[in-house]
Amino acid sequence: MFAFYSLLVYIVYALLRRGPPPLPPPQGPDAFSAEPARRRKLWPELPELDSSSESDRDNGTEEEEAGPDSGFLEDAATPLTEFLSLKREAAEGKLCPADTEALGGKLPDSPLISVMSHLLSFLEHYGQMQRLQEQAGEYRSLLRREERRRRKQLRMLRRAYRQRVQDKLSLIESLEGVICEQQNVMETLHGMKPPSACPLSPCPPVTPVGVHRLVESISALQGERNKLLEEITGLREQLEEGEKERQQLAGSFGLQVQELKQQIEEREEELRRLRTGMGVTDSEKRIHNLTVENEGLKQSLSVTQGLLQQLATVSAQPSAMLAKENEGLRSRVQHLETSLQQKVEELVGLEGQASAMQWRKEQEVRRLDERIQKLQLALETQQNRPPDVQYVTQTVEVESPTTLRSLVEAEERNRGLQEQLCSQGERCQRLAEQLQGSEEVTAGLRDKISAYECEITKLREELLREISHLEAQKEEAVKEASECSEQHLEQLREQLTGVQRRLATLQPILKGMKTSYSSLRSQVRDFSEFYEAAIREARRQMCSAASEASEASRDLQWKYQHEVLLRKKYHAHLVELKGNIRVLCRLKPVTEVDQREGEVSTAVSTEPGSDSSLTARYKGKERTFELDKVFLPEATQEEVFLEIEPLVLSCLDGYNVCIFAYGQTGSGKTYTMEGVPEDPGINQRALQALYQEMEAREGLWKYSVSLSVVEIYNEVIRDLLGKEPQEKLDIKLNPDGSGQLHVPGLTSVEVQGLREIRKMLSLGKRNRATYCTNMNERSSRSHALLTVTITGTNCSTGTKTSGKLNLVDLAGSERVWKSGAQGERLKEAQNINKSLLALGEVIQALRAKQGHVPFRNSKLTYLLQDSLGKGNKTVMMVQISLLEKNAGETMCSLKFAQRVCKVELGPASRRIDSWGRSEL
Ligand SMILES: Nc1ncnc2c1ncn2[C@@H]1O[C@H](COP(=O)(O)OP(=O)(O)OP(=O)(O)O)[C@@H](O)[C@H]1O
């Protein structure tokens, strides 16, 4: 399994290292061969393309032209293929157990094989693409070479043709010259014109035979000339043909190039898709390709449909035009008919008017006639009455005056009647005149009517003519339109059949595509199911592997714990054998401040092979010191802590441990014990390690941790965690009768976690007295004592342990004259030195195994009595400076360290209750 993953990682790394392949060089037509199988599926009607690509392959170009990239891919793929085949064989049980073991013991999971198979197929595809690109480049260059060769040939041919034409033309010219000369001679012979000088040849003798010969020669020359001309025409035709051929070739080349370009673009597109779709599976890519082709086909289908629609509209167009024309004609005819109707109506109106007038006139004439007749009758009647009048007159003459009067009256009446008659006659005359006038009007009207009628007839004829003309036009138009539409329809039908044929050819492709698409879809669906199943299986296997691993890890954990306990036991033995007081020395590096001040010369050197000895030089004398461990200036805080970690952790087992940093002021004591926020020192790391160990022992032991921080400043104990840090505290014997010391009123905080501890430590640091001296700009002017008391209870046995860890950052020893201390600072320095002296004395006494150890000489030694005495573990971290200017202090510190080194505290002892048993 490991080998498998390594291989996979190698391939991925190799791919990433190589980056994306360079863009393909100009490609040739062999891009067709990139995916022959797919093309064969999609374009079965193009077998020649496939065959060409096949022939290319047969020629062995594929094998020969494998470039560096494909070689690299093959390099990458070959072991993978071998590995997979081996795995498969192993899975089928063909492989011997040794081989199976060589493969990593376990057989790979099926999803992994499938994933690798996909990767393989991708690699194969990738390699194939590379090869195809190279082949394309090759083919393209071949094509270019061929084109150049053909052009050259063509140029040469053209030149040769031109040369030949030139020759022939010059020959014709010369022949023409000869002909012209002969003609001149002939003309001269015939006496048409005097012989003209011919520069080409002298005139032949003028005889009839000569003339005949000349004529013959002229005709022969003319025949030759004609032949030459024919030849020239042939040559010209050849030239034209050659030109045509060239153009055709150029056109075909252009087409080929165009086609190739298209193919190249297609290939590039495909390549791009391949490149971008590195993570996409082959089936998805195929689906994508098919979808794109499907889209193209759909588009062509829609185009065809559009064409069909267009055809339908085009076929509908002539009939629409005809209908339109028809409509126009119809409206025109209607217009003419309405105008005719109007005219007819007008005519009828006029006729009506005329007849009405005539009737009226006739009526009037009739009335007048009647009146005239009446009047004539009346006149006649009057004229027929004279005898009466005469009678009356006679009677008047005879009879009386009355009768006379009546006669007169009758005469008057007669006169009146005559007048009336006259007037009637006049009137009659007038009426006759009127009648005549009206008869004239009537005649005029009649003329008008007849004119109207003529006009109407004319209009009617015109209309009929026009209608017939229009109908003829209409027929013609209809005929024309039908012919045109038929032609159009024919064309459209042809197009339609073409389209249908194309559709028919496309249909199986589309069908095939659809089936392949659906099969691909189902494959993809199946693949996703298969993939999910594979993932499920892989998860299940992972879970089982994880559970196996967790069981194994539990086992390992148990073993580890056991080992740790053993290691601790042996370490404790070792420490006991070594002695329970250990002296470590840390060299402070030359700081930037020192460099700025120009203090770079050192007085301390270490031996390359040894990590426990160093040599100090002072006043020309060198002295070598042997200590438990020397930390070089470049040693890290972690390295320092790792050295004392076991001692620290032994507190949990009930040991009292004291770690104190000793050294001149500014030598790095506080740095080593407290550290800096970004790189904490022993204090924080010790507490962290204790908590980690407590967590690891959870369930076995129960621990409680309490913390107190004191400072001894000017021989006064101060509680740095108390509410009143300035309050003086004292050291007393514990009233519980255990004989141990205790500080009444000292704040001991039971802490639950590291965060609380950090808070307490920062509070203590804030409350600690520090001032600036010549030696250190933030010098600790007191001894700081961090005491961690850990009481533990064994959950199964009930054994109780109590361990104490004292982490002491001593105040810096200093030479008063050098530090420039005065007043309060001087007093501080004196107290510091006094307490350090007391510490020296205590160690001296311990070393001398004196019965009395002067612990009470200083508050520091008194307070550390529990941790410095017999049966305790002590670590002194001596801090020294490398610089020559501090060589005196360095020598003092090292001498003190050497003294401590010789102290024997005896075997360390655990603080366990009376019923407890040792656990180690
Ligand atoms: N190993 C070291 N690596 C880097 N810097 C250090 C190292 N040791 C000490 N220093 C730097 O030297 C300076 C003095 O160190 P520090 O205050 O720890 O000295 P000190 O011995 O505690 O002095 P004092 O006794 O006066 O308190 C500090 O700025 C500290 O960061």
The ligand as an SDF file (V2000), in Angstrom:
LIG
                    3D

 31 33  0  0  0  0  0  0  0  0999 V2000
   20.5940   32.5920   26.0620 N   0  0  0  0  0  0  0  0  0  0  0  0
   20.1960   33.8400   25.7740 C   0  0  0  0  0  0  0  0  0  0  0  0
   19.8180   34.1200   24.5410 N   0  0  0  0  0  0  0  0  0  0  0  0
   19.4070   35.3590   24.2140 C   0  0  0  0  0  0  0  0  0  0  0  0
   19.3580   36.4080   25.0650 N   0  0  0  0  0  0  0  0  0  0  0  0
   19.7580   36.1840   26.3480 C   0  0  0  0  0  0  0  0  0  0  0  0
   20.1890   34.8990   26.7620 C   0  0  0  0  0  0  0  0  0  0  0  0
   20.4790   34.9750   28.0390 N   0  0  0  0  0  0  0  0  0  0  0  0
   20.2510   36.2320   28.4070 C   0  0  0  0  0  0  0  0  0  0  0  0
   19.8420   36.9820   27.4120 N   0  0  0  0  0  0  0  0  0  0  0  0
   19.4790   38.3940   27.4240 C   0  0  0  0  0  0  0  0  0  0  0  0
   20.3780   39.0840   28.2990 O   0  0  0  0  0  0  0  0  0  0  0  0
   19.7180   40.0720   29.0360 C   0  0  0  0  0  0  0  0  0  0  0  0
   19.9210   39.8490   30.5220 C   0  0  0  0  0  0  0  0  0  0  0  0
   19.3730   38.6530   30.8680 O   0  0  0  0  0  0  0  0  0  0  0  0
   18.6360   38.3760   32.2350 P   0  0  0  0  0  0  0  0  0  0  0  0
   17.8130   39.5160   32.6780 O   0  0  0  0  0  0  0  0  0  0  0  0
   17.9800   37.0740   32.1340 O   0  0  0  0  0  0  0  0  0  0  0  0
   19.9120   38.3060   33.1720 O   0  0  0  0  0  0  0  0  0  0  0  0
   19.8790   37.9750   34.7280 P   0  0  0  0  0  0  0  0  0  0  0  0
   20.9930   37.0700   34.9850 O   0  0  0  0  0  0  0  0  0  0  0  0
   18.5520   37.5600   35.1520 O   0  0  0  0  0  0  0  0  0  0  0  0
   20.2270   39.4270   35.3290 O   0  0  0  0  0  0  0  0  0  0  0  0
   19.9090   39.9310   36.8310 P   0  0  0  0  0  0  0  0  0  0  0  0
   20.5910   39.0370   37.7520 O   0  0  0  0  0  0  0  0  0  0  0  0
   20.4770   41.3020   36.8500 O   0  0  0  0  0  0  0  0  0  0  0  0
   18.4640   39.8870   36.9620 O   0  0  0  0  0  0  0  0  0  0  0  0
   18.2540   39.9630   28.7140 C   0  0  0  0  0  0  0  0  0  0  0  0
   17.9070   40.9730   27.7890 O   0  0  0  0  0  0  0  0  0  0  0  0
   18.1210   38.6250   28.0670 C   0  0  0  0  0  0  0  0  0  0  0  0
   17.1100   38.6290   27.0860 O   0  0  0  0  0  0  0  0  0  0  0  0
  1  2  1  0
  2  3  1  0
  2  7  2  0
  3  4  2  0
  4  5  1  0
  5  6  2  0
  6  7  1  0
  6 10  1  0
  7  8  1  0
  8  9  2  0
  9 10  1  0
 10 11  1  0
 11 12  1  0
 11 30  1  0
 12 13  1  0
 13 14  1  0
 13 28  1  0
 14 15  1  0
 15 16  1  0
 16 17  2  0
 16 18  1  0
 16 19  1  0
 19 20  1  0
 20 21  2  0
 20 22  1  0
 20 23  1  0
 23 24  1  0
 24 25  2  0
 24 26  1  0
 24 27  1  0
 28 29  1  0
 28 30  1  0
 30 31  1  0
M  END
$$$$
